[in-house]
């Protein structure tokens, strides 16, 4: 009995150690501020690599309360990963799965579920896969890069366009000489007039360093709002 209890305690301590180490070493951190009040931190994103092409994002309030989480599986595609997003505050779940040439989309809000399927486009993006799409086609950005973006909230694919812009045309406040600045908007001039674009900043290593536009979270009143997110990439310790 003593030997079993000792082994159980050892395994528990080992698991807790692994879990704590994984949680304490995000490879990327994003700090989100209200776009119209940049002194107010509204949430923090922490990105973890769980191995085997699986990634995880945790969203924390300024008080360090876990408010949302997301899992991404890049096994099938770097630009169109399977993902599941859950907002713990409002019982909202969004999902997209890349299955046999189609994308299965679903949305569950307050217990009511909707689902649908869309065809997988040639240049298909799902969720955070837009970063890989831009990185893979960086030389096309001056002319404009077009791709399809799966939108679980509307159960449809929408066509987006990313193009380089001058720093002065963006909401960012600190210019970096080695950054590339982009505008991402609907690939339809008429509809684009009714929806504000998203602005992105990529550093010299083609890492996403800044995001300005509509958040994938809602505010504390469950209303859509715009944010400015600054990303940083802590040095990774060898394990």
TORBASE-303071 format. One record per residue: x, y, z of N, C-alpha, C in turn; residue number from 0. Coordinates in steps of 0.05 Angstrom, whole numbers, plus 32768, in hexadecimal, padded with zeros to 4 digits. Last residue first. Example, Ala and Ser with C-alpha at 12.3 -4.5 7.8 and 13.67 -1.06 7.14 Angstrom:
% residues 2
+------+------+------+-------+-------+-------+------+------+------+-----+
| n_px | n_py | n_pz | ca_px | ca_py | ca_pz | c_px | c_py | c_pz | num |
+------+------+------+-------+-------+-------+------+------+------+-----+
| 8101 | 7FD3 | 808E |  8111 |  7FEB |  808F | 8102 | 8001 | 809D |   1 |
| 8108 | 7F8E | 809C |  80F6 |  7FA6 |  809C | 8108 | 7FBE | 809C |   0 |
+------+------+------+-------+-------+-------+------+------+------+-----+
This chain:
% residues 239
+------+------+------+-------+-------+-------+------+------+------+-----+
| n_px | n_py | n_pz | ca_px | ca_py | ca_pz | c_px | c_py | c_pz | num |
+------+------+------+-------+-------+-------+------+------+------+-----+
| 8117 | 81BB | 7E27 |  810D |  81A7 |  7E3B | 8113 | 818B | 7E30 | 238 |
| 812C | 81FE | 7E25 |  812F |  81E3 |  7E1A | 8126 | 81CF | 7E30 | 237 |
| 8100 | 8235 | 7E26 |  8114 |  8225 |  7E33 | 8115 | 820A | 7E27 | 236 |
| 80F5 | 8269 | 7DF9 |  80EC |  824F |  7E02 | 8104 | 8240 | 7E0E | 235 |
| 80E6 | 82AE | 7E04 |  80FA |  8299 |  7DFE | 80F1 | 827E | 7E09 | 234 |
| 80A4 | 82C4 | 7DF0 |  80B8 |  82C0 |  7E05 | 80CD | 82AB | 7DFC | 233 |
| 808C | 82EF | 7DC7 |  8094 |  82D3 |  7DC5 | 80AA | 82CE | 7DD9 | 232 |
| 8051 | 8317 | 7DC3 |  806D |  8314 |  7DC9 | 8073 | 82F6 | 7DCB | 231 |
| 8020 | 8343 | 7DA6 |  802B |  8328 |  7DAB | 8049 | 8329 | 7DB2 | 230 |
| 7FEA | 836B | 7DB5 |  8007 |  836B |  7DB1 | 8012 | 8350 | 7DB9 | 229 |
| 7FAE | 837F | 7D9A |  7FBC |  836A |  7DA8 | 7FDA | 836C | 7DA0 | 228 |
| 7F77 | 83A7 | 7DA2 |  7F93 |  83A8 |  7D98 | 7FA2 | 8393 | 7DA8 | 227 |
| 7F32 | 839B | 7D90 |  7F49 |  839A |  7DA2 | 7F63 | 83A0 | 7D93 | 226 |
| 7EEC | 83A6 | 7D92 |  7F05 |  83A6 |  7D84 | 7F1C | 83A8 | 7D97 | 225 |
| 7EB3 | 837B | 7DA0 |  7EC3 |  8393 |  7DA3 | 7EDE | 8390 | 7D96 | 224 |
| 7E71 | 8362 | 7DAC |  7E89 |  8363 |  7D9C | 7E98 | 837D | 7DA1 | 223 |
| 7E5A | 8351 | 7DED |  7E58 |  8362 |  7DD6 | 7E72 | 8362 | 7DC7 | 222 |
| 7E56 | 833C | 7E21 |  7E52 |  832A |  7E09 | 7E4D | 833A | 7DF0 | 221 |
| 7E68 | 835C | 7E47 |  7E4B |  835D |  7E42 | 7E43 | 834C | 7E2A | 220 |
| 7E9E | 8356 | 7E45 |  7E91 |  834B |  7E5C | 7E72 | 834C | 7E5A | 219 |
| 7EA6 | 834A | 7DFD |  7EAD |  8357 |  7E16 | 7E9C | 834B | 7E2D | 218 |
| 7EBB | 830F | 7DD8 |  7EA9 |  8325 |  7DDD | 7EB1 | 8332 | 7DF8 | 217 |
| 7EF3 | 82FA | 7DB0 |  7EE3 |  82FA |  7DC8 | 7ED0 | 8311 | 7DC8 | 216 |
| 7F0C | 8308 | 7D82 |  7EFC |  82EF |  7D81 | 7EEE | 82EA | 7D9B | 215 |
| 7F06 | 834E | 7D73 |  7F10 |  8338 |  7D83 | 7EFF | 831F | 7D7E | 214 |
| 7F15 | 8376 | 7D3B |  7F00 |  8368 |  7D4A | 7F0C | 8350 | 7D59 | 213 |
| 7F56 | 8396 | 7D41 |  7F3C |  8391 |  7D34 | 7F29 | 8382 | 7D47 | 212 |
| 7F98 | 8389 | 7D3A |  7F86 |  839E |  7D42 | 7F6C | 839A | 7D32 | 211 |
| 7FD3 | 836B | 7D4F |  7FB9 |  8366 |  7D44 | 7FA7 | 837D | 7D4D | 210 |
| 8019 | 835A | 7D49 |  8003 |  836C |  7D50 | 7FEA | 8366 | 7D42 | 209 |
| 8039 | 8330 | 7D3B |  8041 |  8341 |  7D52 | 802C | 8354 | 7D5B | 208 |
| 8045 | 82F3 | 7D1F |  8030 |  8306 |  7D24 | 8037 | 8316 | 7D3E | 207 |
| 8083 | 82EC | 7CFD |  8072 |  82E5 |  7D14 | 805D | 82FB | 7D18 | 206 |
| 80AB | 82F5 | 7CD8 |  8090 |  82EE |  7CCF | 807E | 82E3 | 7CE5 | 205 |
| 80D8 | 830B | 7CEC |  80D7 |  82ED |  7CEB | 80BC | 82E3 | 7CE2 | 204 |
| 80CB | 8340 | 7CEF |  80DE |  8338 |  7CDA | 80E0 | 8319 | 7CD8 | 203 |
| 8084 | 833E | 7CFE |  809F |  8347 |  7D02 | 80B1 | 833B | 7CEC | 202 |
| 8046 | 8359 | 7CE9 |  8058 |  8342 |  7CEA | 8074 | 834C | 7CED | 201 |
| 8007 | 8370 | 7CFB |  8023 |  8377 |  7CF9 | 8033 | 835D | 7CFC | 200 |
| 7FC6 | 837F | 7CE0 |  7FD9 |  836C |  7CEB | 7FF6 | 8378 | 7CE8 | 199 |
| 7F82 | 8392 | 7CE6 |  7F9E |  839A |  7CDF | 7FB1 | 8387 | 7CEE | 198 |
| 7F44 | 8388 | 7CC8 |  7F56 |  8380 |  7CDD | 7F72 | 8387 | 7CD4 | 197 |
| 7F0F | 83B7 | 7CB6 |  7F24 |  83A3 |  7CB0 | 7F33 | 839C | 7CCA | 196 |
| 7EC9 | 83BB | 7CC4 |  7EE4 |  83C6 |  7CC7 | 7EF9 | 83B0 | 7CC2 | 195 |
| 7E96 | 83B7 | 7C97 |  7EA4 |  83A8 |  7CAB | 7EC1 | 83B2 | 7CAC | 194 |
| 7E80 | 83D1 | 7C6C |  7E70 |  83CF |  7C84 | 7E7D | 83BF | 7C9B | 193 |
| 7EA2 | 83CE | 7C42 |  7E9B |  83E9 |  7C4C | 7E8C | 83E8 | 7C66 | 192 |
| 7EA2 | 8399 | 7C33 |  7EB9 |  83A3 |  7C44 | 7EB3 | 83BF | 7C4F | 191 |
| 7E78 | 8395 | 7C10 |  7E74 |  838C |  7C2B | 7E8A | 8395 | 7C3E | 190 |
| 7E93 | 83AC | 7BE2 |  7E7A |  83B7 |  7BEC | 7E76 | 83AF | 7C0A | 189 |
| 7EC2 | 838E | 7BDA |  7EC4 |  83AB |  7BE0 | 7EAA | 83B6 | 7BEC | 188 |
| 7ED7 | 8355 | 7BF4 |  7EBF |  8360 |  7BE6 | 7EBD | 837D | 7BED | 187 |
| 7EF5 | 8337 | 7C19 |  7EFD |  8339 |  7BFD | 7EE4 | 8340 | 7BEC | 186 |
| 7EFC | 8357 | 7C57 |  7EEC |  8348 |  7C45 | 7EF4 | 834D | 7C28 | 185 |
| 7F42 | 835E | 7C6C |  7F26 |  8367 |  7C6A | 7F17 | 8354 | 7C58 | 184 |
| 7F7D | 8372 | 7C89 |  7F6D |  835B |  7C82 | 7F50 | 8362 | 7C83 | 183 |
| 7FB9 | 8393 | 7C7F |  7F9D |  8397 |  7C83 | 7F8E | 837E | 7C79 | 182 |
| 7FFA | 8393 | 7C9E |  7FE6 |  8389 |  7C8B | 7FCA | 8392 | 7C93 | 181 |
| 803F | 83A1 | 7CA1 |  8024 |  83A7 |  7CAA | 8010 | 83A0 | 7C95 | 180 |
| 807B | 8387 | 7CB8 |  8069 |  8389 |  7CA1 | 804D | 838D | 7CAB | 179 |
| 80B4 | 83A5 | 7CD8 |  809A |  8398 |  7CD9 | 808C | 839A | 7CBE | 178 |
| 80E2 | 83C2 | 7CDF |  80E4 |  83A8 |  7CD2 | 80CA | 8398 | 7CD2 | 177 |
| 80D3 | 83F1 | 7CF9 |  80DD |  83F3 |  7CDD | 80DF | 83D8 | 7CCF | 176 |
| 8098 | 83FB | 7D1A |  80B0 |  83EB |  7D1A | 80BA | 83E9 | 7CFD | 175 |
| 8072 | 842D | 7D3A |  807C |  8422 |  7D21 | 8096 | 8412 | 7D26 | 174 |
| 803F | 842C | 7D65 |  805C |  842C |  7D65 | 8066 | 841E | 7D4C | 173 |
| 8008 | 8428 | 7D5D |  8013 |  8441 |  7D66 | 8031 | 8443 | 7D65 | 172 |
| 7FD7 | 840F | 7D2E |  7FEE |  840B |  7D40 | 7FFB | 8426 | 7D46 | 171 |
| 7FAE | 8414 | 7D0A |  7FAA |  841F |  7D24 | 7FC1 | 841C | 7D37 | 170 |
| 7FCA | 8427 | 7CC8 |  7FC2 |  8414 |  7CDC | 7FBB | 8422 | 7CF7 | 169 |
| 7FE0 | 8449 | 7CA5 |  7FC5 |  8442 |  7CA0 | 7FBA | 842F | 7CB5 | 168 |
| 8015 | 844F | 7CB3 |  8003 |  8465 |  7CB9 | 7FE6 | 845E | 7CB5 | 167 |
| 802D | 8421 | 7C9E |  8028 |  8422 |  7CBA | 8014 | 8438 | 7CC1 | 166 |
| 800E | 840D | 7C60 |  8021 |  841D |  7C6F | 8019 | 841E | 7C8D | 165 |
| 8000 | 83C7 | 7C53 |  7FF8 |  83E3 |  7C55 | 800E | 83F2 | 7C63 | 164 |
| 7FF4 | 838A | 7C2F |  8006 |  839C |  7C3E | 7FFC | 83B9 | 7C3D | 163 |
| 7FB8 | 8364 | 7C37 |  7FCA |  8373 |  7C26 | 7FDB | 8385 | 7C38 | 162 |
| 7F89 | 8330 | 7C32 |  7F9E |  833D |  7C43 | 7FB1 | 834B | 7C30 | 161 |
| 7F46 | 8320 | 7C2F |  7F5D |  8329 |  7C20 | 7F70 | 8337 | 7C33 | 160 |
| 7F15 | 82EB | 7C31 |  7F24 |  8301 |  7C3D | 7F3C | 8308 | 7C2B | 159 |
| 7ED6 | 82CF | 7C2D |  7EEE |  82D5 |  7C1E | 7EFB | 82EE | 7C2A | 158 |
| 7EBB | 829E | 7C5A |  7EBB |  82B9 |  7C4F | 7ED6 | 82BE | 7C42 | 157 |
| 7E91 | 8267 | 7C64 |  7EAB |  8270 |  7C5C | 7EA8 | 828D | 7C52 | 156 |
| 7E65 | 825E | 7C9D |  7E6B |  8262 |  7C81 | 7E88 | 8269 | 7C7D | 155 |
| 7E4D | 8265 | 7CD0 |  7E4B |  824B |  7CC2 | 7E50 | 824F | 7CA4 | 154 |
| 7E56 | 8290 | 7CEF |  7E42 |  8293 |  7CDA | 7E3E | 827A | 7CCA | 153 |
| 7E7B | 827C | 7D13 |  7E65 |  828D |  7D1D | 7E4F | 8291 | 7D09 | 152 |
| 7EA1 | 8263 | 7CF3 |  7E8D |  8253 |  7D01 | 7E76 | 8263 | 7D0B | 151 |
| 7EBC | 8270 | 7CBA |  7EB1 |  8281 |  7CCF | 7E9B | 8271 | 7CDD | 150 |
| 7EF7 | 8269 | 7C95 |  7EDF |  825B |  7CA0 | 7ED6 | 826A | 7CB9 | 149 |
| 7F0C | 828F | 7C61 |  7F0E |  828C |  7C7E | 7EF4 | 8280 | 7C88 | 148 |
| 7F34 | 828D | 7C26 |  7F1A |  8289 |  7C33 | 7F1E | 8283 | 7C50 | 147 |
| 7F5D | 82C2 | 7C0B |  7F59 |  82A8 |  7C16 | 7F3D | 82A6 | 7C22 | 146 |
| 7F8E | 82EB | 7BEA |  7F72 |  82E3 |  7BEE | 7F70 | 82C7 | 7BF8 | 145 |
| 7FBA | 831E | 7BF1 |  7FB7 |  8301 |  7BF4 | 7F9A | 82FB | 7BFA | 144 |
| 7FD8 | 8351 | 7BCC |  7FC0 |  8348 |  7BD9 | 7FBD | 832A | 7BD9 | 143 |
| 8007 | 8365 | 7BBC |  7FF1 |  8365 |  7BA8 | 7FD7 | 835D | 7BB5 | 142 |
| 8024 | 835D | 7BEA |  8023 |  8378 |  7BDF | 800D | 837A | 7BCA | 141 |
| 8020 | 8327 | 7BF6 |  8011 |  833A |  7C06 | 8010 | 8355 | 7BF9 | 140 |
| 803E | 8300 | 7BE0 |  8026 |  8307 |  7BD1 | 8018 | 831F | 7BDE | 139 |
| 8067 | 82F1 | 7C02 |  806E |  8300 |  7BEA | 8056 | 830A | 7BDA | 138 |
| 804D | 82D0 | 7C28 |  8056 |  82EB |  7C2F | 805C | 82FD | 7C17 | 137 |
| 8034 | 82A0 | 7C2D |  802F |  82B0 |  7C15 | 8038 | 82CD | 7C19 | 136 |
| 803E | 828A | 7C5F |  8044 |  827A |  7C47 | 8042 | 828A | 7C2D | 135 |
| 802A | 82B2 | 7C82 |  8047 |  82AB |  7C81 | 804F | 829C | 7C68 | 134 |
| 7FF3 | 82AF | 7C77 |  8002 |  82C8 |  7C70 | 8020 | 82C2 | 7C6F | 133 |
| 7FE9 | 827B | 7C89 |  7FE2 |  8283 |  7C6E | 7FF2 | 829B | 7C66 | 132 |
| 7FF8 | 827F | 7CBF |  8007 |  826E |  7CAD | 8002 | 8275 | 7C90 | 131 |
| 7FCE | 82A2 | 7CD0 |  7FEA |  82AA |  7CD3 | 7FFC | 829A | 7CC0 | 130 |
| 7F9F | 8287 | 7CC7 |  7FA5 |  829E |  7CB6 | 7FC2 | 82A7 | 7CB8 | 129 |
| 7F98 | 8260 | 7CED |  7FA6 |  8259 |  7CD5 | 7FAC | 8270 | 7CC3 | 128 |
| 7F76 | 826F | 7D16 |  7F91 |  8279 |  7D17 | 7FA2 | 8271 | 7CFF | 127 |
| 7F3E | 825F | 7CED |  7F47 |  826C |  7D06 | 7F64 | 8277 | 7D03 | 126 |
| 7F4F | 8244 | 7CB1 |  7F3E |  8241 |  7CC8 | 7F4C | 824E | 7CE0 | 125 |
| 7F52 | 824F | 7C6C |  7F5C |  8256 |  7C86 | 7F46 | 8250 | 7C9B | 124 |
| 7F64 | 8238 | 7C2C |  7F51 |  8237 |  7C42 | 7F5F | 823E | 7C5C | 123 |
| 7F69 | 823A | 7BEF |  7F78 |  8248 |  7C03 | 7F65 | 824C | 7C1B | 122 |
| 7F40 | 8218 | 7BDB |  7F5C |  8213 |  7BD4 | 7F6F | 8221 | 7BE8 | 121 |
| 7F0F | 8206 | 7C0E |  7F19 |  8216 |  7BF8 | 7F36 | 8210 | 7BF3 | 120 |
| 7EE1 | 81D5 | 7C1D |  7EFD |  81DE |  7C23 | 7F08 | 81EC | 7C0A | 119 |
| 7E9D | 81E7 | 7C24 |  7EB2 |  81DA |  7C15 | 7ECD | 81E6 | 7C1D | 118 |
| 7E7C | 81E1 | 7C64 |  7E83 |  81F0 |  7C4C | 7E9A | 81E2 | 7C3E | 117 |
| 7E45 | 81D0 | 7C8E |  7E5D |  81C8 |  7C80 | 7E62 | 81DB | 7C69 | 116 |
| 7E2A | 81DB | 7CD1 |  7E29 |  81DC |  7CB4 | 7E44 | 81D3 | 7CA9 | 115 |
| 7E02 | 81E9 | 7D0B |  7E18 |  81DD |  7CFE | 7E14 | 81DE | 7CDF | 114 |
| 7DF0 | 8200 | 7D4C |  7DED |  8201 |  7D30 | 7E05 | 81F5 | 7D23 | 113 |
| 7DD0 | 81FA | 7D8C |  7DE6 |  81F3 |  7D7A | 7DDD | 81F6 | 7D5D | 112 |
| 7DC7 | 8216 | 7DCB |  7DBC |  8213 |  7DB0 | 7DD2 | 820F | 7D9C | 111 |
| 7DE3 | 821E | 7DFB |  7DD5 |  8205 |  7DF7 | 7DC8 | 8201 | 7DDC | 110 |
| 7DFB | 8250 | 7DF4 |  7DE6 |  824D |  7E08 | 7DD6 | 8234 | 7E03 | 109 |
| 7E0F | 823D | 7DB6 |  7E0D |  8254 |  7DC7 | 7DF5 | 8250 | 7DDA | 108 |
| 7E39 | 821F | 7D89 |  7E27 |  8219 |  7D9F | 7E27 | 8231 | 7DB2 | 107 |
| 7E47 | 820F | 7D47 |  7E45 |  8225 |  7D5A | 7E31 | 821D | 7D6F | 106 |
| 7E71 | 81F2 | 7D15 |  7E5C |  81F1 |  7D29 | 7E5E | 8208 | 7D3D | 105 |
| 7E85 | 81D6 | 7CD7 |  7E84 |  81ED |  7CE9 | 7E6D | 81EA | 7CFD | 104 |
| 7EB0 | 81B1 | 7CB2 |  7E98 |  81AF |  7CC3 | 7E99 | 81C5 | 7CD7 | 103 |
| 7EC6 | 81B7 | 7C72 |  7ECA |  81C1 |  7C8D | 7EB0 | 81C0 | 7C9C | 102 |
| 7EDF | 8186 | 7C44 |  7ECB |  8198 |  7C4E | 7ED3 | 81A2 | 7C6A | 101 |
| 7F06 | 8161 | 7C37 |  7EFF |  8175 |  7C23 | 7EE9 | 8188 | 7C2B | 100 |
| 7F05 | 8141 | 7C69 |  7F00 |  8136 |  7C4E | 7EF7 | 814B | 7C3A |  99 |
| 7F00 | 8172 | 7C97 |  7EF8 |  8156 |  7C93 | 7EF3 | 8150 | 7C75 |  98 |
| 7F11 | 819B | 7CC7 |  7F19 |  8197 |  7CAC | 7F15 | 8179 | 7CA5 |  97 |
| 7EE5 | 81BC | 7CF2 |  7EF4 |  81A4 |  7CED | 7EF8 | 81A0 | 7CCF |  96 |
| 7ED7 | 81EB | 7D23 |  7EDA |  81E7 |  7D07 | 7EEC | 81CF | 7D04 |  95 |
| 7EAD | 820A | 7D55 |  7EBE |  81F4 |  7D4C | 7EC0 | 81F4 | 7D2D |  94 |
| 7E9D | 822D | 7D90 |  7EA0 |  822E |  7D73 | 7EB3 | 8218 | 7D6B |  93 |
| 7E73 | 8239 | 7DC5 |  7E86 |  8227 |  7DBA | 7E86 | 8229 | 7D9C |  92 |
| 7E60 | 825C | 7DFF |  7E63 |  825D |  7DE2 | 7E79 | 824A | 7DD9 |  91 |
| 7E53 | 826B | 7E33 |  7E4B |  8251 |  7E29 | 7E4B | 8251 | 7E0A |  90 |
| 7E6A | 829A | 7E46 |  7E50 |  829C |  7E39 | 7E47 | 8282 | 7E2C |  89 |
| 7E9B | 828F | 7E5E |  7E89 |  82A3 |  7E6A | 7E6D | 82A1 | 7E60 |  88 |
| 7EBB | 826F | 7E40 |  7EB0 |  8264 |  7E59 | 7E9C | 8276 | 7E66 |  87 |
| 7EBC | 8262 | 7DFF |  7EBB |  8279 |  7E11 | 7EAC | 8270 | 7E2A |  86 |
| 7EE3 | 8239 | 7DD9 |  7ECE |  8239 |  7DED | 7ED1 | 8252 | 7DFE |  85 |
| 7EF2 | 821C | 7D9B |  7EF4 |  8234 |  7DAC | 7EDD | 8233 | 7DBF |  84 |
| 7F17 | 81F0 | 7D76 |  7F00 |  81F2 |  7D88 | 7F05 | 8209 | 7D9B |  83 |
| 7F2D | 81DD | 7D34 |  7F2F |  81ED |  7D4D | 7F15 | 81EB | 7D5C |  82 |
| 7F5A | 81C4 | 7D03 |  7F42 |  81C0 |  7D13 | 7F44 | 81D2 | 7D2C |  81 |
| 7F7B | 81F4 | 7CD8 |  7F7B |  81E1 |  7CEE | 7F5F | 81DC | 7CF8 |  80 |
| 7F90 | 8209 | 7CA4 |  7F74 |  8202 |  7CAA | 7F72 | 81ED | 7CC0 |  79 |
| 7FC6 | 8210 | 7C9F |  7FB4 |  8227 |  7C9B | 7F97 | 8222 | 7CA2 |  78 |
| 7FDC | 81DF | 7CA8 |  7FE6 |  81F6 |  7CB8 | 7FD4 | 820E | 7CB5 |  77 |
| 7FB7 | 81A3 | 7CAE |  7FBD |  81BB |  7C9F | 7FC7 | 81D1 | 7CB1 |  76 |
| 7FB3 | 8176 | 7CCD |  7FAB |  8174 |  7CB1 | 7FB3 | 818C | 7CA1 |  75 |
| 7FC8 | 8187 | 7CFF |  7FD1 |  816E |  7CF3 | 7FCB | 816D | 7CD5 |  74 |
| 7FBD | 81B1 | 7D20 |  7FC8 |  81B7 |  7D06 | 7FD1 | 819E | 7CF7 |  73 |
| 7F8B | 81C1 | 7D4A |  7F99 |  81A9 |  7D41 | 7FA2 | 81AE | 7D24 |  72 |
| 7F7F | 81E8 | 7D83 |  7F84 |  81E7 |  7D66 | 7F93 | 81CE | 7D5F |  71 |
| 7F52 | 8201 | 7DB4 |  7F65 |  81ED |  7DAC | 7F67 | 81ED | 7D8D |  70 |
| 7F47 | 8234 | 7DE4 |  7F45 |  822B |  7DC8 | 7F59 | 8215 | 7DC3 |  69 |
| 7F20 | 8257 | 7E15 |  7F36 |  8246 |  7E0D | 7F31 | 823C | 7DF0 |  68 |
| 7F11 | 828A | 7E46 |  7F0C |  827C |  7E2D | 7F24 | 826B | 7E27 |  67 |
| 7F1D | 829C | 7E78 |  7F03 |  82A3 |  7E6E | 7EFC | 8295 | 7E53 |  66 |
| 7F3E | 8296 | 7EB4 |  7F3B |  8289 |  7E9A | 7F1F | 828E | 7E8F |  65 |
| 7F54 | 82D0 | 7ED4 |  7F3F |  82BC |  7ED3 | 7F3E | 82B0 | 7EB7 |  64 |
| 7F77 | 82FA | 7EDB |  7F82 |  82E0 |  7ED7 | 7F6D | 82C9 | 7ED9 |  63 |
| 7F61 | 832C | 7ED7 |  7F63 |  8321 |  7EF2 | 7F6E | 8304 | 7EF2 |  62 |
| 7F5D | 8334 | 7EA1 |  7F72 |  8343 |  7EAF | 7F76 | 8338 | 7ECC |  61 |
| 7F4F | 82F0 | 7E8B |  7F47 |  830B |  7E91 | 7F5E | 831A | 7E9E |  60 |
| 7F6C | 82C6 | 7E59 |  7F69 |  82CE |  7E75 | 7F60 | 82EA | 7E77 |  59 |
| 7F6B | 828E | 7E30 |  7F64 |  82AB |  7E31 | 7F5E | 82B1 | 7E4F |  58 |
| 7F96 | 8261 | 7E10 |  7F86 |  8267 |  7E28 | 7F83 | 8286 | 7E29 |  57 |
| 7F9D | 8234 | 7DDC |  7F9E |  8250 |  7DE3 | 7F8B | 8254 | 7DFB |  56 |
| 7FC5 | 8200 | 7DC1 |  7FB0 |  8208 |  7DD4 | 7FB4 | 8226 | 7DDA |  55 |
| 7FD3 | 81CF | 7D8E |  7FD9 |  81E7 |  7D9D | 7FC0 | 81EF | 7DAD |  54 |
| 7FF1 | 8197 | 7D71 |  7FDA |  81A1 |  7D80 | 7FE3 | 81BA | 7D90 |  53 |
| 801A | 817E | 7D57 |  800B |  8192 |  7D48 | 7FF2 | 819C | 7D56 |  52 |
| 8034 | 8161 | 7D80 |  8025 |  8153 |  7D6C | 8011 | 8166 | 7D5D |  51 |
| 802D | 8192 | 7DB7 |  803A |  817C |  7DA8 | 8028 | 816F | 7D94 |  50 |
| 8017 | 81BE | 7DCC |  8014 |  81A6 |  7DDB | 8020 | 818D | 7DCD |  49 |
| 802A | 81FE | 7DD4 |  802E |  81E8 |  7DC1 | 802D | 81CE | 7DD1 |  48 |
| 8001 | 8235 | 7DE5 |  8011 |  821E |  7DED | 8013 | 820A | 7DD7 |  47 |
| 7FF6 | 8279 | 7DF3 |  7FF7 |  8264 |  7DDF | 800A | 824E | 7DE7 |  46 |
| 7FCA | 82A5 | 7E11 |  7FE2 |  8296 |  7E14 | 7FE1 | 827D | 7E03 |  45 |
| 7FAF | 82E7 | 7E13 |  7FAF |  82CD |  7E05 | 7FCA | 82BF | 7E0B |  44 |
| 7F89 | 8310 | 7E3F |  7FA4 |  8307 |  7E36 | 7FA1 | 82EB | 7E29 |  43 |
| 7F5F | 834B | 7E3E |  7F64 |  832F |  7E42 | 7F80 | 8328 | 7E38 |  42 |
| 7F61 | 8382 | 7E46 |  7F47 |  8375 |  7E48 | 7F4A | 8356 | 7E4A |  41 |
| 7F81 | 83BB | 7E5E |  7F85 |  839F |  7E57 | 7F6A | 8391 | 7E5B |  40 |
| 7F7F | 83FB | 7E4C |  7F6E |  83E7 |  7E5A | 7F73 | 83CC | 7E4F |  39 |
| 7F97 | 8420 | 7E2E |  7FA2 |  841D |  7E49 | 7F94 | 8406 | 7E58 |  38 |
| 7F7C | 8427 | 7DFF |  7F93 |  8415 |  7DFF | 7FA1 | 8413 | 7E1A |  37 |
| 7F43 | 842B | 7DEA |  7F4D |  8432 |  7E04 | 7F65 | 8420 | 7E0A |  36 |
| 7F33 | 8417 | 7DB9 |  7F2D |  8434 |  7DBF | 7F36 | 843C | 7DDB |  35 |
| 7F42 | 83E3 | 7DBD |  7F4E |  83F3 |  7DA7 | 7F49 | 8411 | 7DAC |  34 |
| 7F55 | 83C6 | 7DF9 |  7F40 |  83D2 |  7DEA | 7F4C | 83E5 | 7DD5 |  33 |
| 7F89 | 8394 | 7DF3 |  7F7F |  83AD |  7DFE | 7F67 | 83B7 | 7DED |  32 |
| 7FA8 | 8357 | 7E00 |  7F93 |  8365 |  7DF1 | 7F89 | 837E | 7E01 |  31 |
| 7FE2 | 8336 | 7DF6 |  7FD4 |  8347 |  7E09 | 7FC1 | 835A | 7DFA |  30 |
| 7FF8 | 82F5 | 7DEB |  7FEC |  830D |  7DDF | 7FDD | 831C | 7DF4 |  29 |
| 8030 | 82CC | 7DE7 |  801D |  82D9 |  7DF9 | 8013 | 82F2 | 7DEB |  28 |
| 804C | 828C | 7DD8 |  8044 |  82A7 |  7DCF | 802F | 82B2 | 7DE3 |  27 |
| 8059 | 825F | 7DF1 |  806C |  8268 |  7DDD | 8065 | 8284 | 7DD2 |  26 |
| 8054 | 8258 | 7E38 |  8047 |  825D |  7E1F | 805C | 8267 | 7E0B |  25 |
| 8063 | 823A | 7E6B |  8074 |  8240 |  7E55 | 8065 | 8244 | 7E3A |  24 |
| 8041 | 822A | 7E92 |  8052 |  8241 |  7E98 | 8063 | 824A | 7E81 |  23 |
| 8028 | 81FD | 7E81 |  8018 |  8215 |  7E84 | 8029 | 822E | 7E88 |  22 |
| 8052 | 81D8 | 7E83 |  8045 |  81DF |  7E69 | 8036 | 81F9 | 7E6B |  21 |
| 805D | 81D7 | 7EB9 |  8071 |  81E1 |  7EA7 | 8065 | 81E9 | 7E8C |  20 |
| 802C | 81C2 | 7ECD |  8034 |  81DD |  7ED5 | 8049 | 81E8 | 7EC2 |  19 |
| 802E | 818F | 7EB6 |  8018 |  81A2 |  7EB0 | 8020 | 81BF | 7EB6 |  18 |
| 805B | 817A | 7ECD |  805A |  817D |  7EB0 | 8045 | 8191 | 7EA9 |  17 |
| 804C | 817C | 7F03 |  8063 |  818A |  7EFA | 8063 | 818F | 7EDD |  16 |
| 8020 | 815A | 7F04 |  801C |  8176 |  7F0B | 8034 | 8187 | 7F02 |  15 |
| 803A | 812B | 7EF7 |  8025 |  8136 |  7EE5 | 8021 | 8153 | 7EEB |  14 |
| 805B | 8125 | 7F24 |  8066 |  8127 |  7F09 | 8053 | 8133 | 7EF6 |  13 |
| 8036 | 8120 | 7F4E |  8048 |  8137 |  7F4E | 8054 | 813B | 7F32 |  12 |
| 801E | 80F0 | 7F3E |  800E |  8109 |  7F40 | 8020 | 8121 | 7F3F |  11 |
| 8048 | 80CD | 7F42 |  803C |  80D2 |  7F27 | 802C | 80EB | 7F28 |  10 |
| 8052 | 80CF | 7F7A |  8067 |  80D7 |  7F67 | 805B | 80DE | 7F4B |   9 |
| 8022 | 80BC | 7F8E |  802A |  80D8 |  7F95 | 803F | 80E1 | 7F81 |   8 |
| 8024 | 8088 | 7F7A |  800E |  809A |  7F72 | 8016 | 80B7 | 7F77 |   7 |
| 8051 | 8075 | 7F95 |  8051 |  8077 |  7F78 | 803C | 808A | 7F6E |   6 |
| 803D | 8076 | 7FCA |  8055 |  8086 |  7FC3 | 8057 | 808A | 7FA4 |   5 |
| 8013 | 8053 | 7FC6 |  800E |  806F |  7FCD | 8025 | 8081 | 7FC5 |   4 |
| 8030 | 8024 | 7FBB |  801C |  802E |  7FA8 | 8016 | 804C | 7FAD |   3 |
| 804E | 801F | 7FEA |  805C |  8021 |  7FD0 | 8049 | 802D | 7FBB |   2 |
| 8027 | 8019 | 8010 |  8039 |  8030 |  8012 | 8046 | 8035 | 7FF7 |   1 |
| 8011 | 7FE8 | 8000 |  8000 |  8000 |  8000 | 8011 | 8019 | 8000 |   0 |
+------+------+------+-------+-------+-------+------+------+------+-----+
